[in-house]
């Protein structure tokens, strides 16, 4: 009797195990079917989303092309009316442009000033030469300017540039600095500037503070002569000097490489002082024009 009960228990357990295995296999098969269905649904949704993204991408491409075409037309229109608009606005003005970093080209800005009727003089610093002088160069400059310390070399050069902008240039000193490759000068420096444009901005690494050695001291020297000063730079200047210029209480234009920026610069010289351009440091894109000025 005991043997029969033992076999009965084993039989019952076997039956339950078989049922459990059957249920498990069935559940797994159902789960696999569900997973496959979910994968198919997900794949279908991804294909639909991809199709939508392609359509959106094509629409954006078309919009970009339309905007590009419209921008090109606007630029063509602006370039056509720009010479007539600025013509004669700076007639009789003597403008000295001082390029302090040498990292950016300001040719178009100078051409715009000339087109507006200004007599333009250019003074450019060669910073590579100025900040990487040999001991022999330093000794020669100290001897020439009768300096007692090499820390006084750059201040002496800055002072000569400010004197030149004021129409009190020491021609021998300038000739010496030009010969040494530290300065490049083009134009007439015999009369005081009506405006001095400080063209800065740096393409160097973060931490470049050369403006502390040249730009700021130069602005302060020019102010001693009561010369109006404007600080400018290009739109793509890696390190902006505009905030430092603003602290010196001078007008600024941060996109002077563009026609809009050049227009702002010229308008500043006609009395519309302020901070203009496209960067966070600007108060507005360009000076506000009265209805009368818009029709001129």
Secondary structure, DSSP 8 states (H G I E B T S, - for coil): -HHHHHHHHHHHHHHHHHHHHHHHHHHHHHHHHHHHHHHHHHHHHHHHHHHHHHHHHHHHHHHHHHHHHHHHHHHHHHHHHHHHHHTTTTTT-EEEEEESS-SS--HHHHHHHHHTT-EEEEEEE-HHHHTT--HHHHHHHHHHHT-S-GGGHHHHHHHHHHHHHTT---HHHHHHHHHTTSEEEES--SS--SEEEEE--B-S-TT--GGGTTHHHHHHHHHHTT--EEEE--TT-SB--HHHHHTTT-EEES-TTSHHHHHHHHHHHTT--SEESSSTT-SBSS----HHHHT-
